[in-house]
Amino acid sequence: MKLQLGLLTVATCVLGVAAGLSYENLLRHCLNAQDNSTYVSVEYASLTDIVDYVYGDCYPYQLGADLAQQAVFCRSVTCYSNPNPDCTGGAVPPIPVPVPAGLTLVNVADFVQYIGQGATCWPNALPI
């Protein structure tokens, strides 16, 4: 599945956030990952490398001291938010959240800390 680059760049501009890496760079990185189960590429605060996550991995919203700054989903997934950065403690809330391919999440004012500490995502099982 290939997405047209630039599809949601507007989302970043509307939020007024100058993320370090562009939406296009993160989307391209995700789509070109060696593992076909890679669903998201994430830019963390002071890390120079993009971090990819595959289905079933714990995707922490903070890696060490670095908060996620921007995430671009290249595949539709169903995610469960977790209260702990290692994705333990059960889903909070205990309902799945569908995330469509092409969505970008920009961490404005460190809001990511308010929705949990990490997520576990699987191939989309819900209609979106």
Buried (B, 14 or more C-beta within 10 A) or exposed (E): EEBEBEBBBEBBEEEEBEBEBBBBBBBBBBBEBEEEBBBBBBBBBEBEEBBBBBBEBBBBBBBEEBBBBBBBBBBBBBBBBBEBBEBEEEBBEEEBBBBEBBBBBBBEEEEBEEEBBBBBBBEBEEEE
